[in-house]
Amino acid sequence: MAETSQLPQRIDTHSHFLPPEYREELARNGHKNPDGMPAIPSWSLESHLSMMAETNVSKSILSVSTPGIHLVPGDDALARRLARSCNAYAASLKRAHPSKFGFWASLPLPDVPAALEEIEVAHAEGADGFCLLTNFHGHYLGSERFQPVFEKLNQIKATIFIHPTRPCIACGSSGTASSPLVISATPLASQHPLPMYEFFFDTARAVTNLFLSGTIFRCPDIRLIIPHVGGALPPVLSRFIGFSHVIPGGILMSDAEVRQALARQCYFDLAGFCFAGDKGGSGQLAALIKGYGIGYDRFLYGSDFPFTPASAVKDFAVRMKDGLEDLFGEEERRAIYEGNAIKLLSGQ
């Protein structure tokens, strides 16, 4: 078993922050137990830097986790204010610590006009890309209403970090503003916290929607980071490709076309429980590599701090070291820990 003192240097692409104003608004607007978790985790610059030092993280790309910044369906004004506040806070951290921090900017979707404005501002102040939730109050990423947003992101060749959130259904929404009528689609939420498995399903739902809507093919210059090693997406891939040949009316897709898009535009972060077996080389990651031919150049490190506490981040990092050594050679592991992220962040 690896020791924490031997952990390889890494860049953390799935790492969260909670500015003071954002924490206050979470609690004020009914999110004291976000997505069924025990509490809003504590976060500070000092605790984040301490976690980085203990796990040999050279740089963290910060993002706002679920439930995002559009906390109240229908309250677009609050979402705009929080998007600007959180992005400005992250930009200030990047300016103060340019070697330590970058950020994926939040957008106040489903308010499309406000999101288009925030793309301009956040991009100008140094955002490394944009964090999009799997759905925004029931509107999934491939929705026609979001097409102007993806066109803009494609124009600037943006990286999009996808983060799962609560599956839900929009009711009676029209126009560009969000609707206050939203129903959670979580029949077992009273029994289990949503991150346990609902996040995996919503990741699969969102990415499948991006393919079936044609968004990925219309936007060849965006790059997508799919969290948690793809969630439940991998077994769905062959199914929606096959269905496109059986059920008329949709986009006809080939296996080769989808695989090319995955290899050209998609990355997968390694946050979560993706290593199994005595040596760690079995389980979710191994299935993605061996079953779907995803290469080492598509993988990125992710801690999910502080929703994953610092002690667990260290435990996961030790497990990851052993698992990656079981699956990859030394040069490939260096790429997964740092090299792939360096290329992605530099626009290569």
HELIX and SHEET records of a PDB file:
HELIX    1   1 THR A    4  GLN A    6  5                                   3    
HELIX    2   2 PRO A   20  ARG A   28  1                                   9    
HELIX    3   3 PRO A   34  GLY A   36  5                                   3    
HELIX    4   4 LEU A   45  THR A   55  1                                  11    
HELIX    5   5 ASP A   76  ALA A   96  1                                  21    
HELIX    6   6 VAL A  112  ALA A  124  1                                  13    
HELIX    7   7 GLU A  144  PHE A  146  5                                   3    
HELIX    8   8 GLN A  147  GLN A  155  1                                   9    
HELIX    9   9 LEU A  194  MET A  196  5                                   3    
HELIX   10  10 GLU A  198  LEU A  212  1                                  15    
HELIX   11  11 THR A  215  ARG A  218  1                                   4    
HELIX   12  12 HIS A  228  GLY A  230  5                                   3    
HELIX   13  13 LEU A  233  VAL A  246  1                                  14    
HELIX   14  14 ASP A  255  GLN A  265  1                                  11    
HELIX   15  15 GLN A  284  TYR A  292  1                                   9    
HELIX   16  16 TYR A  296  ARG A  298  5                                   3    
HELIX   17  17 ALA A  310  LEU A  327  1                                  18    
HELIX   18  18 GLU A  330  ARG A  334  1                                   5    
HELIX   19  19 ALA A  335  GLY A  339  3                                   5    
HELIX   20  20 ASN A  340  LEU A  345  1                                   6    
SHEET    1   A 8 ARG A  10  HIS A  16  0                                        
SHEET    2   A 8 VAL A  57  SER A  63  1                                        
SHEET    3   A 8 PHE A 101  SER A 106  1                                        
SHEET    4   A 8 GLY A 129  LEU A 133  1                                        
SHEET    5   A 8 THR A 159  HIS A 163  1                                        
SHEET    6   A 8 ARG A 223  ILE A 226  1                                        
SHEET    7   A 8 CYS A 266  ASP A 269  1                                        
SHEET    8   A 8 PHE A 299  LEU A 300  1                                        
SHEET    1   B 2 ASN A 135  PHE A 136  0                                        
SHEET    2   B 2 HIS A 139  TYR A 140 -1                                        
SHEET    1   C 2 CYS A 168  ALA A 170  0                                        
SHEET    2   C 2 VAL A 182  SER A 184 -1                                        
END                                                                             
